[in-house]
Amino acid sequence: QSALALQEGKVSIAIEQMQQLIVQDKVSPELYSNLAHAYYLQNNLADAILYYEKALVLDPKNREIDKALTAVRKKIEINITMIPDFILVTAYRSFVSTLSSTIWSLLQVVFALIAVICLYLYLFKPGVILKRRLKYTGLAILFISLLLSVFAWSKLRYETSSRSGIVMQSSTSIYKAPDDKSPEVAPVGSGNKVYILSELGGWYKVALQDKDVGWIKKEKVAII
């Protein structure tokens, strides 16, 4: 019925019927794709992108859906004021990304064991030469082990931040803190895809596509 209504140009009716199917959990890539097309006909580009993305989740190899999504995205003017990251933050992210979280974790374990051995020799082998050096070497390696655990946690967070959403409001911003009175990181328009890193109360901490990280109100984002 919804497909027939869409063919007859009754877009609003078709959307209502398809939304009812979604409520009944009768979802499919075709349903999401048709709903996205209906929203596109209404020039509701944010909802069109949202449902094309949902369709691709169910059928990620569908070239037609991917092509339609790309076409809709080209029609959106994405105004994002690029604020470069502080140079040390950029360097840290690049460094952490050189290895997987598993490798960072293995390195952390190895350095922790070496630190334990050094400190053991310092405490329980009084006849060992250069005892003082063992103490400071063990402490230094233990500190490196702690740093490696931080790197492993950071990379794991990057690897597991798979939730994503679409910004649905035409004019909004992401902020440095979960408070709309905090400094603005960047303006972001409807249709932008964001990756959800965490949440706190009524806020999501999000990352824009290869750009800034900040906080946005949950009500302004629709989860894919």
N, C-alpha and C positions, 0 to 999 in steps of 0.2 A: 504493500500500500504506500509506504513512504517513497519507494522508487517511482511509483506511478505519479504521486503528488509532485515529486521533483521534476519529472518529465513534463508535467502540465504547468509548471511554473509556480506551483503553490509551495514556495520555499519554506515559509513559516510553518505551514502544516506538516511538511515533510520533516522539518527539524523536531517539532514536537513529537511526532510519531517515533522518530529514531531515538530520541531521548527516553521515551517510555520503554523501548526495547533494552536500552542500557540499564535502566532501573530494574528491569526483569532479568538482568544478567545474560541477555542474549547477544553478547558482543562477538564481533568478528572483524577481521581486517577490512572487509568490504563495507560493513556498517560504519566503521569509523571513517573510512575513506569517503563514503557518500555523505556522511555528516559534515566532514571537513569541506567537501565541495559545496554543500549547501551554505555553510557559513561564508565561504569565499564569494558565493553569488550575492550574499548580503553585504559584502565588503567588510565582514567581520574577520579580519586577517589573523588576529590573535587566536580566536577559537579555531580557525581553519588550521593553523599551525599545530595547535594542541592536539587536534584529532588526527591529523596526518602523522604526528609523532606517535600517538597511541596505536595507530594502524601499523606503523613500522615495528613497534615493540612486538606485536603479534606475528608479523610477517616481515622480518628485517631484510630479506633478499628481494622484496617486491620492487622492481625498478620503476614501475609506473607510479607507485605511491611516492617513492623517493624523488622522482622527477617532478611530480606535482608539488611536493613540499618545497623543493628548490625554487620552483617558479613563484610560489607564494612569498617565500623569503625575499626574493628579489624585489618584490613590490613594497616591502617595508623599509622605510627610512630609519635606520638604527642610529640614533644620536647618542653616542657614548663619549663623554669627555675622557680621553685617556690621561690618567694620572700615573706617571711612571712609578714603579715601586722603588723604594729606597734601595740603593745599590747593594747594600749588605743583604737585604731580603732576597733580591734577585739572585745574588751569588749563592745564598743558602739553598734556595729552591733548586738551582741548577746542580749544585753539588749533591744534594740528597737524591736527585733523580738519576744520578749516574749508576746506582745499584738498586736492586730490588729489596723489598723489606726483608725477605728471607736471608739474603746475603748480609745485610746490615746486622741482622740478629745473630747469624753465625759468627761474624767478626766480634760482636759484643761478647759472646760466650767465650771465644778464644782469648780475648784480652782479659776477661774477668778471671779465667783460669791462670793465666800468666801472673796476674796481679796477686792472686791467692798464693801461688808458689813463692813469689818473691817475699811476701810478707811472712809466710810460714818460715822460710829460711832465716829471715831477720829475727823472728821471735824465738825459734826453737833450735837453731843451730848456732850456738855462741862461738864456735870455732871457725865459722865461715869467714873468709877474707872479704874485706870491703863491705862490712855489715851495714854501715851507714848508707852506702850507695844503694844497697838492696832496699832499704826502707823508702828512700825517695823515689827509686825506680818503680817499686810496687805501688806507691801512692799515685805516681804519674800515670801508670798504666791503668790503674783503677779509675782514674778520672777520664781517661780516654774511653774506657769501657762504658762509663755512664753517658758520655757524649754519643757513642755508637747506639746506645739504647734509645736516645732521643731521635737520632736519625732514622732508626728502624720504625719508631712510632710515627714519625712524620710521613715517611714513605707509605706506610700501611694506611694511613688516613687518606693520602692521595689516591691509593689504589682501590680503596673500598667506598669512596664517595660516589656511588653509582646512581643515587636518586637524582632525578632532574625534574624541572618544571618549566612552565612558560609564564612569563610576566603578562598579566591580563589587563593592566591599567595603562592608558596611553601616556601618562606622565607621572613618573614616580622616581625614587632614588634608592640607592643603597647607602647605608650609613656605617660609620666606624664602630658603632655600638648598637645594641638592641634598644634604641631610644631615638625617636624622630627629632629630638633636640640636639643630638650629637652631630659632629661634623659630617658633611656629606662626602662620600667617596666618589660617587659618579651618578649622573642621571641615567635612567634606563627606560626605554620605551616598550610599549606592548609588543608581544611577539618575540622578545628576546628569550633565549634559552638560558637557564641558570642551573648550576649543579649544586645540590644541597649538601653542605658539609656537616651541619648540625642544626639543632633547634633549641630555642629557649623561650618558654612562654608562648607569646603570639608572634614570635619572630623566627625566621630562617637565617642561618649564616650561609651565604651562597658565594659561588665563584662564577663570574661571567666567563664566556668562552675565551680562554687564554688571556684573560684581562684581570680586572680588579676583584678583590674579595671584600665582602661587607655584609651588612644585615638588612633584611627587607621584611616587611610585615607579611605574615602567612596569607592574609586575605587577598593579597595582591598577586599571589602565585597559584597556578593550577598545576597539580602534580601530574606528570605524564604516566 
